[in-house]
Amino acid sequence: MAAALANAQTTEMIILSTNDVHGRIDNFGKMAAYVKQLKKTHPDVYVFNAGDLVNGNPVVDEATEKGAPIIDLMNRVPYDVSCMGNHEFENGEAVLQRRIEQSTSVYVDANIDTIAASAFHPTRPYTWLHLHDGTIVGVLGLTASSSNPCLIPNITVKDPIKKALEYQLLKDSCQVLIGLTHIGYKADSLLAVKMNAFDVIVGGHSHTELPHGMMVNGVLITQAGDKLRFIGKTTIMIKDHQVIRKTFEMIDLSTLTAVDPEVQQRIAFYNNNSRFKKVVAKTPHGFANKEELGSLKADAITASLKLDIAFDHARNVSYDHFPKGNITVGDIYEIDSYDYSIIQYALTPAQIRNLVLLSMKKNDTPVLFVSGITYTLLKSKTGEVIALA
């Protein structure tokens, strides 16, 4: 009789999640304090990372051990389960393996295959969590297939949705099934349509803010913006080992005041790097938008490589604007945080024109910032870009 009553009780599982942190470490003190306080009153609190920890802050990206500072801080929260983002691969297979070995979090990624020669060891596709009432929770990991194959020659990232469908029967081995993904909101929505065995998908990659989550085909899809400005908080109510309710909210870290002193001390240690504070230039007027910054980067490429023309893509520019005043080494790293390789081509005028036109097919504003030429976009009466002048 006592056992029957215990099984009838309601259990509250809480998942705190971050995605697309991109090296922003300053709020980890607040996050650690929030997690520790919540765990004092709730027995089933888990912390998830939905990928893209690096590329965005030189303190993390240019550390002697690339990416190590952010893993150190995550271990102090601590995180329980992680999936990889596409940017994790950009430091190479050996560095990625060292970061996973450094992490106390379990890494899950079902759609990553490796060959024996790789320095990266395959992660498990899923893991189990066991709630205090005996409920078994499965967590299946998926990452974006957009990772640059040139940087990971011994790793293959397969189509995440096709791979997920191979795990349809995973729900038979657990009472709650969660997808931990770094594939973007649109892909998460498609995944929910194709595989509604998931109860919740904790997502990343598209940097989407979903203040209350989005219900698609009965699956709650969540995502919490980017750069550790928010914590995602998913609450799953369970009765008799079955999900009876699931909700999501975004915790704005700017509204929290409590900090974990030990974590905050580590943040201060990492931020106190004189190398990145060195002033290398000044801007009297600042830069008003991404296009000005992207054009500046393109000018630097043409000058340093002695090219006629250079293009930089809007996605490669981290700042929306830059104020007047000093420019430090750290600012330069952040403006060009992704550190992508520059590829040189010999193009004809017709090919250059076609390149610009193709870039406008799915965009309302220019995404290619240029040095060495100027052009005017000619639009049809319906607003479609049809030619250059």
C-alpha positions as CSV (number, residue, x, y, z in Angstrom):
1,M,0.0,0.0,0.0
2,A,2.8,2.4,0.9
3,A,4.6,1.6,-2.4
4,A,1.4,2.3,-4.3
5,L,1.0,5.7,-2.7
6,A,4.6,6.6,-3.3
7,N,4.2,5.8,-7.0
8,A,1.1,8.0,-7.2
9,Q,3.0,11.1,-6.0
10,T,3.9,13.8,-8.4
11,T,7.6,14.3,-9.3
12,E,9.0,17.5,-10.7
13,M,12.0,17.2,-13.0
14,I,13.8,20.5,-13.8
15,I,16.2,20.9,-16.6
16,L,18.4,24.0,-16.6
17,S,19.9,24.6,-20.0
18,T,22.2,26.9,-22.0
19,N,23.1,26.9,-25.7
20,D,25.4,28.9,-27.9
21,V,27.4,30.4,-25.0
22,H,30.3,31.2,-27.4
23,G,32.8,31.8,-24.7
24,R,30.8,34.3,-22.7
25,I,31.9,33.4,-19.2
26,D,30.9,36.4,-17.1
27,N,27.5,35.1,-16.0
28,F,28.7,31.7,-14.8
29,G,28.9,33.0,-11.2
30,K,25.2,33.8,-11.3
31,M,24.3,30.6,-13.0
32,A,26.2,28.5,-10.5
33,A,24.5,30.3,-7.6
34,Y,21.0,29.8,-9.2
35,V,21.6,26.1,-9.8
36,K,22.9,25.4,-6.2
37,Q,20.0,27.3,-4.6
38,L,17.4,25.4,-6.7
39,K,19.0,22.0,-5.8
40,K,18.5,22.8,-2.1
41,T,14.7,22.5,-2.6
42,H,14.4,20.2,-5.6
43,P,15.8,16.7,-5.8
44,D,15.7,16.3,-9.6
45,V,17.6,19.2,-11.1
46,Y,19.8,18.6,-14.1
47,V,21.9,21.0,-16.2
48,F,22.3,20.6,-19.9
49,N,24.6,22.2,-22.5
50,A,23.2,22.3,-26.1
51,G,26.5,23.1,-27.8
52,D,28.8,25.9,-29.2
53,L,30.8,26.7,-26.1
54,V,33.6,28.3,-28.0
55,N,34.4,31.0,-30.6
56,G,33.3,34.4,-29.3
57,N,35.7,35.4,-26.5
58,P,39.5,35.4,-26.8
59,V,39.8,34.6,-23.1
60,V,38.4,31.2,-23.9
61,D,39.4,30.7,-27.6
62,E,43.0,31.9,-27.3
63,A,43.8,30.3,-24.0
64,T,47.0,28.2,-23.9
65,E,44.6,25.2,-23.8
66,K,41.9,26.3,-26.2
67,G,38.5,26.2,-24.7
68,A,39.7,25.0,-21.3
69,P,38.5,28.0,-19.2
70,I,34.8,27.5,-20.1
71,I,34.9,23.8,-19.3
72,D,36.5,24.6,-15.9
73,L,33.7,27.0,-15.1
74,M,31.0,24.5,-16.4
75,N,32.4,21.8,-14.1
76,R,31.9,24.2,-11.1
77,V,28.2,24.7,-11.9
78,P,28.2,21.6,-12.6
79,Y,26.7,20.5,-15.9
80,D,25.3,16.9,-16.3
81,V,24.7,16.3,-20.0
82,S,26.1,18.0,-23.1
83,C,26.0,17.7,-26.9
84,M,28.5,19.2,-29.2
85,G,28.0,22.2,-31.4
86,N,29.5,22.7,-34.8
87,H,32.0,25.2,-33.4
88,E,33.5,22.7,-31.0
89,F,35.0,20.9,-34.0
90,E,36.9,24.0,-35.2
91,N,39.7,23.5,-32.8
92,G,40.5,20.1,-34.3
93,E,39.9,16.6,-33.1
94,A,42.7,16.4,-30.5
95,V,41.6,19.6,-28.7
96,L,38.0,18.5,-28.7
97,Q,38.9,15.2,-27.1
98,R,40.9,17.0,-24.4
99,R,38.0,19.2,-23.6
100,I,35.6,16.2,-23.3
101,E,38.1,14.4,-21.0
102,Q,38.4,17.6,-18.9
103,S,34.6,17.9,-18.6
104,T,32.6,16.2,-15.8
105,S,29.5,16.4,-18.1
106,V,28.4,13.3,-20.1
107,Y,28.6,14.0,-23.8
108,V,25.9,12.5,-26.1
109,D,25.9,12.7,-29.9
110,A,24.2,10.0,-31.9
111,N,25.1,11.2,-35.4
112,I,28.9,11.4,-35.1
113,D,31.1,8.6,-36.6
114,T,34.9,8.4,-36.4
115,I,37.6,6.2,-37.9
116,A,40.3,4.6,-35.8
117,A,42.9,7.1,-36.8
118,S,41.0,10.0,-35.2
119,A,42.2,11.5,-31.9
120,F,38.6,12.0,-31.1
121,H,36.9,9.0,-29.4
122,P,33.2,8.4,-30.2
123,T,30.7,9.7,-27.6
124,R,27.8,7.7,-26.5
125,P,24.5,8.3,-28.5
126,Y,22.4,8.6,-25.4
127,T,22.5,8.4,-21.6
128,W,20.1,7.6,-18.8
129,L,19.0,9.8,-15.9
130,H,17.3,8.3,-12.9
131,L,14.9,10.4,-10.9
132,H,14.4,9.9,-7.2
133,D,11.0,8.2,-7.8
134,G,12.6,5.6,-10.1
135,T,11.5,7.3,-13.3
136,I,14.1,6.6,-16.1
137,V,14.8,9.6,-18.4
138,G,16.6,9.0,-21.7
139,V,18.7,11.8,-23.3
140,L,19.5,11.5,-27.0
141,G,22.2,13.8,-28.4
142,L,22.3,15.3,-32.0
143,T,24.6,17.9,-33.5
144,A,24.6,19.9,-36.7
145,S,25.9,18.4,-39.9
146,S,27.2,21.8,-41.0
147,S,30.6,21.2,-39.3
148,N,33.6,21.9,-41.6
149,P,34.9,18.6,-42.8
150,C,38.3,20.1,-43.6
151,L,38.9,20.6,-39.8
152,I,37.8,17.0,-38.9
153,P,39.0,14.7,-41.6
154,N,38.5,11.6,-39.4
155,I,35.0,12.5,-38.2
156,T,31.7,12.2,-40.1
157,V,28.6,14.1,-38.9
158,K,25.6,12.4,-40.3
159,D,22.1,13.9,-41.0
160,P,20.8,14.4,-37.4
161,I,17.1,13.8,-38.2
162,K,17.7,10.6,-40.2
163,K,20.0,9.3,-37.4
164,A,17.4,10.2,-34.7
165,L,14.8,8.0,-36.5
166,E,17.1,5.0,-35.9
167,Y,16.4,5.5,-32.1
168,Q,12.6,5.5,-32.3
169,L,12.4,2.6,-30.0
170,L,14.5,4.3,-27.3
171,K,11.2,5.4,-25.6
172,D,10.5,1.7,-24.9
173,S,13.4,1.7,-22.4
174,C,12.5,4.9,-20.5
175,Q,9.4,6.8,-19.3
176,V,10.7,10.2,-20.5
177,L,12.7,10.9,-23.6
178,I,14.6,14.2,-24.2
179,G,16.4,15.3,-27.3
180,L,19.5,17.4,-26.6
181,T,20.3,19.0,-29.9
182,H,22.4,21.5,-31.7
183,I,20.6,21.6,-35.0
184,G,18.5,24.8,-34.9
185,Y,14.8,25.5,-34.2
186,K,13.6,24.7,-37.7
187,A,15.3,21.3,-37.7
188,D,14.0,20.7,-34.1
189,S,10.5,21.4,-35.3
190,L,10.9,18.9,-38.2
191,L,12.4,16.4,-35.9
192,A,9.3,16.7,-33.6
193,V,7.0,16.1,-36.6
194,K,8.9,13.1,-37.7
195,M,9.5,11.6,-34.2
196,N,7.0,12.6,-31.5
197,A,8.5,10.0,-29.1
198,F,10.3,12.9,-27.6
199,D,8.7,14.6,-24.7
200,V,11.1,17.6,-24.8
201,I,13.8,18.8,-27.2
202,V,16.4,21.1,-25.6
203,G,17.9,22.8,-28.6
204,G,20.6,25.2,-29.8
205,H,22.4,26.4,-33.0
206,S,19.9,29.0,-34.2
207,H,20.3,31.3,-31.2
208,T,16.5,31.4,-30.9
209,E,14.8,32.9,-27.9
210,L,11.7,30.9,-27.1
211,P,10.3,32.6,-23.9
212,H,7.8,29.8,-23.2
213,G,9.0,27.1,-25.6
214,M,7.0,25.9,-28.6
215,M,4.8,22.9,-28.8
216,V,5.2,21.0,-32.1
217,N,3.3,17.7,-32.5
218,G,3.1,17.3,-28.8
219,V,6.8,17.9,-28.3
220,L,8.0,20.9,-26.2
221,I,10.9,22.6,-28.1
222,T,13.1,24.9,-26.0
223,Q,16.0,27.2,-26.7
224,A,17.4,30.1,-24.6
225,G,19.0,32.6,-27.0
226,D,22.8,32.8,-26.8
227,K,25.9,34.2,-25.0
228,L,24.8,33.1,-21.5
229,R,22.3,35.9,-21.2
230,F,19.6,33.4,-20.2
231,I,19.1,30.0,-18.6
232,G,16.4,27.8,-20.0
233,K,14.3,26.2,-17.4
234,T,12.2,23.2,-18.4
235,T,9.8,21.8,-15.8
236,I,8.4,18.3,-16.4
237,M,5.7,17.1,-14.0
238,I,5.6,13.3,-13.7
239,K,2.9,11.1,-12.1
240,D,3.0,7.3,-12.0
241,H,6.2,7.6,-14.2
242,Q,4.2,9.4,-16.9
243,V,4.6,13.0,-18.1
244,I,1.5,15.0,-17.1
245,R,2.7,18.5,-17.8
246,K,5.7,20.3,-19.3
247,T,6.5,24.0,-19.3
248,F,9.4,26.2,-20.2
249,E,10.7,29.7,-19.2
250,M,13.8,31.7,-19.8
251,I,15.6,33.0,-16.7
252,D,17.2,36.4,-17.5
253,L,20.5,36.4,-15.8
254,S,20.7,40.2,-15.7
255,T,17.8,40.1,-13.1
256,L,19.7,37.8,-10.7
257,T,22.0,39.2,-8.1
258,A,23.4,36.2,-6.2
259,V,26.8,34.9,-7.4
260,D,28.9,31.9,-6.4
261,P,32.1,33.5,-5.0
262,E,34.4,30.7,-6.0
263,V,33.1,30.6,-9.6
264,Q,33.3,34.4,-9.7
265,Q,36.9,34.3,-8.6
266,R,37.8,32.0,-11.4
267,I,36.0,34.3,-13.9
268,A,38.1,37.2,-12.7
269,F,41.2,35.1,-13.0
270,Y,40.5,34.3,-16.6
271,N,39.5,37.8,-17.5
272,N,42.6,39.3,-16.0
273,N,44.7,38.7,-19.1
274,S,46.8,41.8,-20.0
275,R,47.5,40.5,-23.5
276,F,43.9,41.2,-24.5
277,K,43.8,44.6,-22.9
278,K,46.6,46.1,-24.9
279,V,45.4,49.1,-27.0
280,V,46.4,48.7,-30.7
281,A,44.3,51.4,-32.4
282,K,41.7,54.1,-31.8
283,T,38.5,54.9,-33.7
284,P,37.3,58.5,-33.4
285,H,33.7,57.8,-34.6
286,G,33.2,54.1,-34.0
287,F,31.4,51.7,-36.4
288,A,27.7,52.0,-36.8
289,N,26.8,48.5,-38.0
290,K,28.1,45.1,-39.1
291,E,28.6,46.3,-42.7
292,E,31.2,48.9,-41.6
293,L,33.0,46.4,-39.5
294,G,32.8,43.7,-42.2
295,S,34.1,46.2,-44.8
296,L,37.0,47.0,-42.5
297,K,37.9,43.4,-42.2
298,A,37.7,43.0,-46.0
299,D,40.0,46.0,-46.3
300,A,42.5,44.3,-43.9
301,I,42.4,41.1,-46.1
302,T,43.1,43.0,-49.3
303,A,45.9,44.9,-47.7
304,S,47.6,42.0,-45.9
305,L,47.3,39.5,-48.8
306,K,47.7,42.1,-51.6
307,L,44.4,41.2,-53.3
308,D,42.3,43.2,-55.7
309,I,39.0,42.3,-54.0
310,A,37.9,40.7,-50.8
311,F,34.6,39.6,-49.4
312,D,33.6,38.9,-45.8
313,H,30.3,37.4,-44.7
314,A,28.0,39.0,-42.2
315,R,28.0,35.8,-40.1
316,N,31.7,36.3,-39.5
317,V,31.2,39.7,-37.8
318,S,30.4,39.2,-34.1
319,Y,29.6,42.9,-33.3
320,D,26.5,44.7,-34.5
321,H,28.4,48.0,-33.8
322,F,31.5,49.3,-32.1
323,P,31.8,52.5,-30.1
324,K,34.3,55.2,-30.6
325,G,37.5,55.0,-28.5
326,N,40.2,52.4,-28.0
327,I,40.5,49.2,-29.9
328,T,42.2,46.4,-28.0
329,V,43.7,43.1,-29.0
330,G,40.7,41.4,-27.4
331,D,38.3,43.5,-29.5
332,I,40.1,42.4,-32.7
333,Y,39.7,38.8,-31.7
334,E,36.1,39.2,-30.8
335,I,35.3,41.1,-34.1
336,D,36.8,38.1,-35.9
337,S,36.0,35.5,-33.4
338,Y,35.4,32.6,-35.7
339,D,39.0,32.7,-37.2
340,Y,37.9,31.2,-40.5
341,S,40.5,30.5,-43.2
342,I,40.8,32.9,-46.1
343,I,40.5,31.2,-49.5
344,Q,41.8,33.0,-52.7
345,Y,40.1,32.6,-56.0
346,A,40.7,34.2,-59.5
347,L,37.3,35.3,-60.6
348,T,36.0,37.1,-63.7
349,P,33.7,40.2,-63.4
350,A,30.7,38.0,-64.4
351,Q,31.5,35.5,-61.7
352,I,31.9,38.2,-59.1
353,R,28.5,39.7,-60.2
354,N,26.9,36.2,-59.9
355,L,28.4,35.6,-56.5
356,V,26.8,38.8,-55.1
357,L,23.5,38.1,-56.8
358,L,23.4,34.5,-55.4
359,S,24.2,35.9,-51.9
360,M,21.0,37.9,-52.1
361,K,18.6,35.1,-52.9
362,K,17.5,34.5,-49.3
363,N,18.5,37.8,-47.8
364,D,16.9,41.3,-47.7
365,T,20.1,43.1,-47.0
366,P,23.7,42.5,-48.2
367,V,25.5,39.7,-46.4
368,L,28.8,40.0,-48.4
369,F,30.9,42.9,-47.2
370,V,33.4,44.0,-49.7
371,S,36.7,45.7,-50.3
372,G,38.1,46.8,-53.7
373,I,34.9,47.4,-55.5
374,T,31.5,49.2,-55.1
375,Y,28.2,48.1,-56.5
376,T,24.5,49.0,-56.4
377,L,21.8,46.4,-56.1
378,L,19.0,46.8,-58.7
379,K,15.6,45.5,-57.6
380,S,12.4,44.6,-59.5
381,K,9.1,46.2,-58.7
382,T,8.5,43.3,-56.2
383,G,11.7,44.0,-54.4
384,E,13.7,41.1,-55.7
385,V,17.4,41.8,-56.5
386,I,17.8,41.2,-60.2
387,A,21.1,42.9,-61.2
388,L,24.1,44.9,-60.1
389,A,25.2,48.3,-61.3
